[in-house]
Amino acid sequence: MTARVTLYSRPGCHLCDDARVVIARVCADLGETFEEVNIESDDGLEDRFGEEIPVTFVDGKQHDYWRVDEARLRKALGA
């Protein structure tokens, strides 16, 4: 099963920690899955997202960056 939500983050990022909590809660409520990708593991991701993390993708399209709006995420996932 492919995750519908992807969180691009880096260790030690407090905004990433906040985003993870919101994403985990919404996905659990809706029976969806999410994956988290550490941008430090890939120079291309670091270059692309370095100043915008956390970055959230839904169904392969960029959805949010810096903050995750719970209501907006629920709407994107069809709730």
N, C-alpha and C positions, 0 to 999 in steps of 0.2 A: 504494500500500500504506500503510495506516494503522499508525503505530507503536503497539505494545501498551504501551510504557512511556513515561511522561512525567516528566521531571525539572524541577521548578520550582526555580530557583536565582537567584543574583545574582552579578555579578562581584566578585572579591576574597573570596569566602566559602570558607574552607579546608574546611569540612564538605561544601560543594558539590563541591569538587575531589575529595575522597575518595569521595563518592557516585558521581560521574561515572565514576571508574575502575572501581568495582565493577559498575555498571550496564553500562558498555561491555563489560567482560569477560564477564559473564553473557549479554548479548544476542549477542555474537559467538559464544560457545560454542553457543548454542541456535538461531542463525540468525534471531534476532528483531531488530527495530529499536527505536530509542528517539529521542525528540525532547527537546530542552531548551528551556525557556521562561524568559527573563529576567523576573522579576517586576517589575523596575524599569521595564519598558516599558508597564505597565498599572496604573493606580492601584487598580483593584479587586483585582488579584492581590497588590499590595503590601499592601493592607489585610488581605486574607484570609490570606496566608502570611508576612507580614513577620517574625514572631518564630519561625517553625517551619522555616525553610529549612535544608537542602534538604527538599523534599516530593516524594515519589515516588507516582505513580499507575500502576496496572496495569489495563488494560482499562477505563479511565475511572473507577476507584474508588481512593480514597486507600489507599495501601499502607503507607508509612512516612514518618517525618519525622525530622530531625536525623541519623540514621544509617541506612544501608542494610545489612541483614543478607543476606549473599550466599545462604545456604541457604534463607532464607525467600523471597527473590526467585525463586530457581530453582523452588521448590515452586509459587509462584503462577503461574509461566509453564509449569507442567506437566512440569518435568524431574524 
